[in-house]
Every structure is written in structure tokens, then in C-alpha cells.
């Protein structure tokens, strides 16, 4: 339950960051800022995804290999 809540909040945050980055990108004046924004967001999302997969694998292995 807590994991689902955290995932929903993080998905919302990542989506808003990506939307902000795309808006800045299309305005053109903050293109460098938008690029770094998107890179930071995507790397944070990848790190979170890897942590989530590791957590899922460890919980599965604890469940099946007691």
C-alpha cells in the first residue's frame, strides 16, 4: 500500500518535471536549462526504477525461498 502511494507520487512528480522541461524547451530561451532538467529527471527516474526492481526481486526471493 505504501509502495503504491510512493509510486503514484513519484510518477506525478516525474510527469510534471517532464512537462515543465518540454514547455521550457519549446519556449526556446531556456533550452539549456530544459535539457539539464530532463536529464536530471530521467536519471532520477532510472535510479528509482532500478531500486524498485531490486526491492521487488528481494521481496519475491524472500517470499519463495524462506
Backbone as CSV, one residue per row, in Angstrom:
resi,resn,N_x,N_y,N_z,CA_x,CA_y,CA_z,C_x,C_y,C_z
1,UNK,0.829,-1.202,0.000,0.000,0.000,0.000,0.865,1.255,0.000
2,UNK,1.857,1.275,0.879,2.764,2.426,0.956,3.582,2.560,-0.325
3,UNK,4.019,1.420,-0.866,4.798,1.431,-2.110,3.964,2.008,-3.249
4,UNK,2.682,1.640,-3.310,1.803,2.149,-4.365,1.635,3.654,-4.248
5,UNK,1.481,4.141,-3.023,1.341,5.580,-2.790,2.608,6.323,-3.212
6,UNK,3.772,5.792,-2.818,5.043,6.417,-3.183,5.217,6.415,-4.696
7,UNK,4.863,5.297,-5.347,4.981,5.224,-6.798,4.073,6.234,-7.481
8,UNK,2.843,6.397,-6.971,1.911,7.361,-7.568,2.444,8.784,-7.437
9,UNK,2.960,9.123,-6.254,3.500,10.469,-6.030,4.714,10.712,-6.925
10,UNK,5.616,9.732,-7.007,6.812,9.902,-7.827,6.470,9.992,-9.306
11,UNK,5.476,9.219,-9.753,5.052,9.304,-11.149,4.501,10.680,-11.459
12,UNK,3.715,11.227,-10.534,3.165,12.573,-10.699,4.285,13.609,-10.776
13,UNK,5.268,13.492,-9.872,6.387,14.437,-9.851,7.191,14.354,-11.146
14,UNK,7.497,13.125,-11.582,8.283,12.940,-12.806,7.528,13.490,-14.010
15,UNK,6.218,13.236,-14.076,5.417,13.738,-15.192,5.415,15.256,-15.224
16,UNK,5.255,15.880,-14.050,5.248,17.344,-14.020,6.613,17.905,-14.409
17,UNK,7.710,17.251,-13.972,9.042,17.701,-14.351,9.239,17.608,-15.856
18,UNK,8.789,16.493,-16.460,8.940,16.319,-17.906,8.124,17.362,-18.657
19,UNK,6.896,17.640,-18.173,6.056,18.655,-18.817,6.720,20.027,-18.732
20,UNK,7.262,20.374,-17.555,7.979,21.644,-17.404,9.165,21.713,-18.362
21,UNK,9.905,20.606,-18.466,11.054,20.571,-19.369,10.651,20.773,-20.817
22,UNK,9.557,20.121,-21.236,9.087,20.260,-22.620,8.605,21.685,-22.874
23,UNK,7.902,22.278,-21.896,7.419,23.657,-22.048,8.598,24.617,-22.187
24,UNK,9.614,24.465,-21.316,10.803,25.310,-21.404,11.502,25.117,-22.747
25,UNK,11.549,23.858,-23.215,12.226,23.532,-24.466,11.545,24.248,-25.625
26,UNK,10.225,24.250,-25.650,9.501,24.859,-26.763,9.534,26.382,-26.703
27,UNK,9.735,26.948,-25.522,9.884,28.405,-25.444,11.198,28.840,-26.078
28,UNK,12.218,27.996,-25.956,13.463,28.242,-26.672,14.493,29.042,-25.892
29,UNK,14.059,29.934,-25.001,15.038,30.783,-24.326,15.759,30.042,-23.205
30,UNK,15.135,28.989,-22.677,15.745,28.236,-21.574,16.082,26.817,-22.029
31,UNK,16.620,26.683,-23.243,16.815,25.341,-23.793,17.878,24.558,-23.022
32,UNK,18.942,25.237,-22.589,19.992,24.560,-21.817,19.434,24.086,-20.478
33,UNK,18.637,24.939,-19.836,18.011,24.591,-18.560,17.071,23.405,-18.732
34,UNK,16.295,23.431,-19.814,15.346,22.346,-20.064,16.077,21.033,-20.300
35,UNK,17.200,21.097,-21.019,17.951,19.870,-21.301,18.488,19.263,-20.010
36,UNK,19.071,20.087,-19.138,19.600,19.567,-17.876,18.464,19.073,-16.977
37,UNK,17.333,19.773,-17.017,16.128,19.381,-16.284,15.690,17.975,-16.676
38,UNK,15.592,17.742,-18.000,15.146,16.443,-18.495,16.156,15.352,-18.166
39,UNK,17.444,15.663,-18.275,18.476,14.667,-17.967,18.422,14.275,-16.495
40,UNK,18.290,15.276,-15.615,18.209,15.006,-14.176,16.971,14.171,-13.860
41,UNK,15.835,14.543,-14.466,14.591,13.824,-14.211,14.685,12.382,-14.678
42,UNK,15.210,12.181,-15.888,15.294,10.829,-16.431,16.263,9.968,-15.637
43,UNK,17.394,10.543,-15.207,18.345,9.755,-14.421,17.757,9.400,-13.055
44,UNK,17.035,10.350,-12.443,16.388,10.058,-11.162,15.335,8.971,-11.326
45,UNK,14.583,9.030,-12.438,13.563,8.017,-12.694,14.200,6.654,-12.913
46,UNK,15.327,6.601,-13.623,16.026,5.337,-13.852,16.544,4.753,-12.547
47,UNK,17.119,5.600,-11.686,17.618,5.140,-10.387,16.469,4.577,-9.555
48,UNK,15.333,5.306,-9.543,14.158,4.855,-8.807,13.654,3.526,-9.348
49,UNK,13.670,3.380,-10.685,13.195,2.158,-11.322,14.078,0.974,-10.942
50,UNK,15.399,1.192,-10.933,16.341,0.130,-10.557,16.135,-0.274,-9.103
51,UNK,15.946,0.719,-8.217,15.707,0.434,-6.801,14.407,-0.348,-6.631
52,UNK,13.375,0.042,-7.384,12.083,-0.638,-7.314,12.206,-2.085,-7.767
53,UNK,12.932,-2.329,-8.859,13.124,-3.690,-9.360,13.905,-4.520,-8.341
54,UNK,14.941,-3.924,-7.747,15.730,-4.637,-6.743,14.872,-4.988,-5.532
55,UNK,14.029,-4.048,-5.100,13.133,-4.294,-3.977,12.146,-5.409,-4.301
56,UNK,11.617,-5.385,-5.528,10.661,-6.399,-5.967,11.309,-7.777,-5.990
57,UNK,12.535,-7.856,-6.519,13.248,-9.135,-6.598,13.561,-9.660,-5.201
58,UNK,14.003,-8.782,-4.294,14.328,-9.248,-2.943,13.076,-9.705,-2.205
59,UNK,11.955,-8.991,-2.387,10.727,-9.412,-1.705,10.231,-10.740,-2.273
60,UNK,10.363,-10.931,-3.588,9.963,-12.201,-4.190,10.848,-13.334,-3.698
61,UNK,12.162,-13.101,-3.639,13.070,-14.155,-3.205,12.850,-14.487,-1.732
62,UNK,12.542,-13.489,-0.904,12.241,-13.757,0.498,10.937,-14.536,0.625
63,UNK,9.995,-14.267,-0.273,8.700,-14.946,-0.214,8.827,-16.408,-0.628
64,UNK,9.620,-16.678,-1.673,9.688,-18.028,-2.213,10.786,-18.875,-1.599
65,UNK,11.862,-18.269,-1.118,12.988,-19.040,-0.586,13.160,-18.752,0.896
66,UNK,12.177,-19.176,1.684,12.258,-18.937,3.128,13.175,-19.955,3.785
